[in-house]
Amino acid sequence: MIKLITFEHVHKTLGQTTVLQDFSWHAAKNKITCIIGPSGCGKTTILKLLAGLEQPDAGRITGTRGMRVSCVFQEPRLLLWKTVAQNIAFVLQNTVPPARRQELIKKYLDMMGLYEYRDSYPKALSGGMKQRLALCRAFAFPHDLLLMDEPFKSLDTPLRLGLVRQVARMWQENPRTIIFVTHDIADALLLGHRVIVLSACPASVLDDVKIDVPLTQRNVLHEPLPANHARMLALLQEENERHFPAL
């Protein structure tokens, strides 16, 4: 039986805005589920609920009890007073035996091409390098659930696609549950085992696509990715036009 993380009839209001109303949804454990939707539709709120940073006003969330959660955000959120290696060591200090820490640090810095910068401070890194370090730190932490909140949003296309491939590679080495929120349909199709398309808030599921193509074989021209891309783009355009009609 496939283990699931589920939202069951969840309601959530932030201020005067009802973000989720009778919202039901599920994600398979040890798979990558991508969530796309219009700005402000509740994608980040879903991540906060999964992380326990917010609580539902009604309904329930199951399948997350006891899970160790790791996060990657739009901004790297690095410790500027610690070196590249020390940024990773910091999240390992209470979870990984000392003898294993340096092994993990080297492994992930090597994978991201950052090992030669291990003694540098974040101010010496480019924006893309900082985000690569944030991914190293998130994957190195012994997590059960990784929440990714648009971590590639500010990156140019070649770097973004390179990091998408690296995330796929790291997942394949150690499959764990990933919930990846993105505004980019291509990123979702290249990385997700499932892609959920949300409406504007209060969010509902407009589309739920399962992709069986192995991660290592995917590219933007690989069927069925182009057809899915076109359909998802049309759905999002219709949703934006419905909520923000042209003046």
Secondary structure, DSSP 8 states (H G I E B T S, - for coil): ---EEEEEEEEEEETTEEEEEEEEEEEETTSEEEEE-STTSSHHHHHHHHHTSS--SEEEEES-TT--EEEE-SS----TTS-HHHHHHHHHTTTS-HHHHHHHHHHHHHHTT-GGGTTS-GGGS-HHHHHHHHHHHHHHS--SEEEEESTTTTS-HHHHHHHHHHHHHHHHHS--EEEEE-S-HHHHHHH-SEEEEE-SSSB-EEEEEE--S-GGG--TTSTTHHHHHHHHHHHHHHHHHHHS---
